[in-house]
Amino acid sequence: MTAQAGQTAAATAGRAASRAPYRGRFAPSPTGPLHFGSLVGALASWLDARAHGGAWLVRIEDIDGPRTVPGADREILATLERFGMRPDEPPVWQSTRTALYARAFAQLSATGLVYPCGCTRKEIADSLANRNARHATLAYPGTCRGGLAGKPARAWRVRVPDGPAAIVSFEDRWQGVQQQDLATEVGDFVVKRADGQWAYQLAVVVDDADQGITHVVRGADLLDSTARQIYLQRCLGLPEPTYLHVPLVTDANGEKLSKQTGAAPLDAGRPLSALQDAARHLGLVPASGNWNATTLAAFQEEATTLWAGRFGVPRR
């Protein structure tokens, strides 16, 4: 498929997706228990699905085997249940879906968009330093585009366009219009890792399409990944979901609250209080200025109404 044909197919699929019933998802990685930052993301995606009268799914993104903590997936699902967020369909695990990623990889390979890369991280960093690259933390310089030059293949990358075709624009429902030049800000990016595992960018695109996801609501830390995912959707002729990236929860040092930085697990004994705090982080405040709900059901109804009002969603 040519780039133009891929974009045409994606545009047609995108229009079809816009008419499809709402399907959203929460996709945690089982690297530990849910924390407050996770709760904000889960609540935002749940509220958006409920405001639209749509389905809310849970996908366990355990594609990164070395970082997966045994039992964390079940703990996450149990925590969501205690916080009143139950998926409308049985959860799925990425680790059971590798055949789908292999098929997508083969499709990209057949179009000549994928090539092997033998560069180490140090070699990439040195090359970027020599070029005084502006986006040295992101942009791959294309060293292996013309061949491995005798080096063994370590990873597989997808080729991005050059020039104006590399610019991907989209409108985020929270963050507004976004634009990224894949050639200068990212470069050819990995779709299959050096350890043989499928890269997040490919897996999430395949999963969202296979599950019929129409709306992606997630943390702003993934805003930078969205252009890459849209590019893959266009290359594969897949629908482009609507995106909404909520503000991150940060710690006292201004860093993203995460399991890696020691974020405390949610207190399952106080779900209502934590949910109200999460809603405040999302800018949802009742007219009285205080949450008066004393049950999860009452909170959910009030919070859904506030979310729908904020984003102009007619309640169904």
ABEGO torsion letter per residue (X at the ends): XBAAAAAAAAAAAAAAAAABBBBBBBBBBBAEBBBAAAAAAAAAAAAAAAAAGBBBBBBBBAABAAABBBGAAAAAAAAAAAAGBBBABBBBBAAAAAAAAAAAAAAAAAAGABBBBABBAAAAAAAAAAAGBABAAABBAGAAAAEAGGBBBABBBBBBBBEAAABBBBBBAAAEBBBBBAAAAAEBBBABBAAGBBBAAAAAAAAAAAAGBABBBBBAAAAAAAAAAAAAAAAAGBBBBBBBBBBBBBBAAGBBBBAAAGBBBBBAABAAAAAAAAAAAAGBBBAAGBBABABAAAAAAAAAAAAAAAAGBBBX
